Amino acid sequence: MSPAGLLGWALLLAVAVASAIALAHSRHESRRLFVELTRLERERDEINIDFGRLQLERATWVDANRIEKIARGDLGMGFPTPTATQVIRR
């Protein structure tokens, strides 16, 4: 075989090895990114569950009937009588 033919085969072998290494790296990176995507989706789902729970809790805390019950019962508050009301005019 001539030196040019031998050089051609060596170059072909080097390109094939480089291609195989690039393929292995690409597959590894793809798997790593898929694992990260799965982790982030799980985290997103947990955050959505927490958000829903917090919305429900907020709706409970700001319920007008609950606030009035606490104001009347715990704080002893009530509506002012007409005699306790003073109107200020400018």
C-alpha positions in Angstrom: 0.0 0.0 0.0 1.3 3.5 -0.8 2.0 6.1 1.9 -0.9 8.2 0.6 -3.3 5.3 0.8 -2.1 4.5 4.4 -2.5 8.1 5.4 -6.1 8.1 4.0 -7.0 5.0 6.1 -5.4 6.5 9.2 -7.4 9.7 8.6 -10.6 7.7 8.1 -10.0 5.8 11.3 -9.3 9.0 13.3 -12.5 10.6 11.9 -14.5 7.4 12.9 -13.1 7.4 16.4 -13.8 11.1 16.8 -17.3 10.6 15.6 -17.9 7.7 18.1 -16.5 9.9 21.0 -18.8 12.8 19.9 -21.8 10.4 19.8 -21.1 9.1 23.3 -20.7 12.6 24.6 -23.9 13.7 23.0 -25.9 10.8 24.4 -24.4 11.4 27.9 -25.4 15.1 27.7 -28.8 14.2 26.5 -29.4 11.9 29.4 -28.0 14.5 31.9 -30.4 17.1 30.5 -33.4 14.7 30.6 -32.6 14.0 34.3 -32.5 17.7 35.0 -35.7 18.3 33.1 -37.4 15.6 35.2 -36.2 17.2 38.4 -37.3 20.6 37.4 -40.8 19.3 36.4 -41.1 17.6 39.8 -40.1 20.9 41.5 -42.6 22.8 39.4 -45.4 20.5 40.4 -44.5 20.8 44.1 -44.5 24.6 43.8 -47.9 24.5 42.1 -49.3 22.4 44.9 -47.9 24.8 47.5 -49.3 27.8 45.6 -52.8 26.2 45.5 -52.6 25.5 49.2 -51.5 29.0 49.9 -54.4 30.5 47.8 -56.8 28.4 49.8 -55.3 29.5 53.1 -55.4 33.1 52.1 -59.1 32.8 51.1 -59.8 31.4 54.5 -57.9 34.1 56.3 -59.6 37.0 54.5 -63.1 35.7 54.7 -65.3 38.5 55.9 -67.4 36.4 58.2 -64.2 35.1 59.9 -62.9 38.7 60.3 -66.2 39.9 61.8 -66.3 37.0 64.2 -62.8 37.7 65.5 -63.5 41.4 65.7 -66.7 40.9 67.8 -65.6 37.9 69.9 -61.9 38.3 70.5 -61.5 42.0 70.3 -64.9 43.1 71.6 -65.6 45.3 68.6 -69.0 46.3 67.2 -70.8 48.9 65.1 -70.8 52.3 66.8 -74.2 53.6 68.0 -75.6 56.7 66.4 -74.8 58.7 69.6 -71.2 57.6 69.4 -70.9 58.8 65.8 -69.6 62.2 65.1 -69.8 63.8 61.7 -67.1 66.3 60.7 -67.8 68.8 58.0 -65.4 71.0 56.3 
